Amino acid sequence: LANAGDNLKPVLQDVIFNNNTAGAGGGGVYNSVGNTAQEGVYKNVIFSGNLAAEGGGMHSNNITGPILTNGLFIDNIATYGGAIYNYRSTIEFIHVTFSNNTASSQGGAMYSFWDRGPVLKNAILWTNNAPEGPEIYITASSTTISFSDVQGCGGSGAGWNSACGTDNGGNIDAAPLFVDAANDNLHLELSSPAIDAGNNDFVPVAITTDLG
């Protein structure tokens, strides 16, 4: 899917992007310059097994929005940003899990570049892979993370790794205990530290269930 043009405001609900390939950016979705996806809504969307040079799952180029709630990025592959390549774009990811995504260079789950970055709330980034920034690689100082479980970022407080972005509180760095990550079952075991670790205030009004 390529969103090209001003103020398209795409609405995607209950959608799966699986095993798609792009030669340049966005194996699943490419959002182009011009605030293309402003006020767009993505709900219950899965990106799995997609491939591109920049952003195996999604590539966003200088846009405002959309909000993606209840998402899953798994087994996507790219050179930069195995799941997400973000260039000067302020996308909100709420209740989104990133796992088993791979970048051959930087940003196993997410690569965020320049002066505007994504917002992560109630998210999990775990067991993604890259030589630099296996979970997240940023140069965007405005990248913020809240009430999320991010591998290698140290959790909120004195131990926070600033290379992950800005700590907005409530973050942890503990194995989420997926039921069977090797076979792409990312439901949480009952003893998972990620259960009830999010902030309900972040949940959009119309959302009453999680992706599961």
C-alpha positions in Angstrom: 0.0 0.0 0.0 1.3 3.4 -1.0 -0.3 6.5 0.5 0.7 9.3 -1.8 -0.9 12.7 -1.7 -2.1 15.3 0.9 -4.5 14.5 3.7 -5.7 11.1 2.6 -6.5 10.1 6.2 -6.5 6.3 5.6 -8.5 4.1 7.8 -7.4 0.5 8.1 -9.1 -2.0 10.4 -8.5 -5.7 10.8 -5.9 -5.9 8.1 -2.9 -8.2 7.5 0.1 -7.3 5.3 1.9 -10.6 4.8 5.0 -11.5 2.6 5.0 -8.3 0.5 8.2 -6.8 -1.1 9.2 -3.3 -2.1 12.4 -2.5 -3.9 13.0 0.7 -1.9 10.8 1.6 1.2 7.8 0.1 2.9 7.3 -3.6 2.2 3.8 -3.4 3.7 3.0 0.4 3.7 4.7 3.4 2.3 3.5 6.8 3.6 5.0 9.7 1.5 5.7 13.3 2.1 2.9 15.9 2.5 1.2 14.8 5.8 -0.2 12.0 3.8 -1.5 10.0 6.7 -2.5 12.9 9.0 -5.4 11.8 11.2 -5.2 8.4 9.7 -6.3 5.4 11.9 -4.8 1.9 11.8 -6.5 -0.6 14.2 -5.8 -4.3 14.5 -3.2 -4.4 11.8 -0.5 -7.1 11.4 2.7 -6.7 9.4 4.4 -10.1 8.9 7.2 -11.4 6.7 7.5 -8.2 4.6 10.7 -7.1 2.9 12.2 -3.7 1.8 15.4 -1.8 1.8 14.0 0.8 4.3 11.2 -0.3 6.6 10.3 -3.9 6.0 6.8 -3.3 7.4 6.3 0.5 7.1 8.2 3.5 5.7 7.0 7.0 6.7 8.5 10.0 5.0 7.9 13.4 6.6 4.3 12.9 7.8 2.1 13.7 10.8 0.2 10.7 12.1 -1.3 8.1 11.8 -2.2 6.4 15.1 -1.7 2.6 15.0 -3.5 0.8 17.8 -3.3 -3.0 18.4 -0.6 -3.8 16.0 2.0 -6.5 15.5 5.2 -6.4 13.5 6.9 -9.8 13.2 9.4 -11.4 10.9 9.9 -8.3 8.7 13.3 -7.6 7.1 15.1 -4.5 5.8 18.5 -3.0 5.6 17.4 -0.1 7.8 14.4 -0.5 10.1 13.4 -4.2 10.0 9.8 -3.3 10.9 9.7 0.6 10.7 11.7 3.2 8.9 10.7 6.6 10.2 11.9 9.9 8.6 10.8 13.1 10.2 7.4 11.5 11.1 5.4 11.6 14.3 3.4 8.3 14.3 1.9 7.0 17.5 2.1 3.3 18.2 -0.2 2.2 21.0 -0.5 -1.5 22.1 2.0 -2.6 19.4 4.4 -5.5 19.6 7.6 -5.8 17.6 9.4 -9.1 17.6 11.7 -11.1 15.3 12.2 -8.3 12.9 15.7 -7.9 11.3 17.7 -5.1 9.9 21.1 -5.9 8.2 22.4 -2.5 9.2 20.5 -0.4 11.8 17.3 -0.6 13.8 16.0 -4.2 14.0 12.5 -3.1 15.0 12.7 0.7 14.3 15.0 3.2 12.5 14.1 6.8 13.3 15.9 9.6 11.5 16.3 13.4 11.9 14.3 15.8 14.0 10.8 14.3 14.5 10.3 10.8 15.9 7.6 8.2 16.7 5.7 7.9 20.0 5.6 4.5 21.6 2.9 3.8 24.3 2.1 0.4 25.9 4.5 -1.3 23.4 6.8 -4.3 23.4 10.0 -4.4 21.5 11.8 -7.7 22.1 14.1 -10.1 20.2 14.6 -8.0 17.2 18.0 -8.1 15.4 20.5 -5.6 13.9 24.2 -4.9 14.1 23.4 -1.5 15.6 20.2 -0.8 17.6 18.7 -4.3 17.6 15.4 -2.9 19.0 15.6 0.8 18.0 18.1 3.1 16.3 17.4 6.8 16.4 18.8 10.2 15.5 15.4 11.7 16.1 15.6 13.4 19.5 11.8 13.6 19.9 11.3 9.8 19.9 9.4 9.1 23.1 8.6 5.9 24.9 6.1 5.4 27.7 4.9 2.3 29.7 6.6 0.0 27.2 8.8 -3.1 27.5 12.0 -2.5 25.4 14.9 -4.9 25.5 18.2 -3.3 26.3 16.8 0.1 27.2 17.1 -0.4 31.0 13.6 0.6 32.1 12.6 4.0 33.4 14.7 6.0 35.8 18.4 6.2 36.4 19.1 3.1 34.3 17.4 4.3 31.2 19.5 4.1 28.0 19.1 7.5 26.3 20.1 5.9 22.9 16.6 4.4 22.9 14.9 7.9 22.9 13.2 9.9 25.6 11.9 8.1 28.7 8.4 9.3 29.5 8.0 6.9 32.4 6.6 3.5 33.2 9.0 1.6 31.0 10.5 -1.8 31.9 13.2 -4.0 30.5 12.1 -7.6 31.3 11.5 -10.6 29.1 7.8 -10.4 28.2 7.5 -14.2 28.2 5.8 -14.8 24.9 4.0 -18.2 24.7 6.0 -19.4 21.8 8.0 -16.7 20.0 9.8 -19.3 17.8 6.5 -20.1 16.2 5.2 -16.5 16.2 2.8 -17.0 19.1 3.3 -13.7 20.9 0.5 -14.0 23.4 1.8 -13.4 26.9 2.2 -16.1 29.5 0.2 -15.6 32.7 3.4 -14.7 34.6 4.5 -12.1 32.0 5.8 -8.8 33.6 4.1 -7.0 30.7 0.6 -7.9 31.8 -1.1 -4.9 33.4 2.1 -2.8 32.9 0.6 -0.4 30.4 -1.4 2.8 31.0 -5.1 2.7 30.3 -5.1 6.5 29.8 -3.4 5.9 26.4 -6.2 3.7 25.0 -8.3 5.5 22.4 -12.0 5.7 23.5 -13.2 3.3 20.8 -10.8 0.5 21.7 -12.2 -2.1 24.1 -10.1 -5.1 23.3 -6.5 -5.9 22.5 -5.3 -7.5 19.3 -5.6 -11.1 20.7 
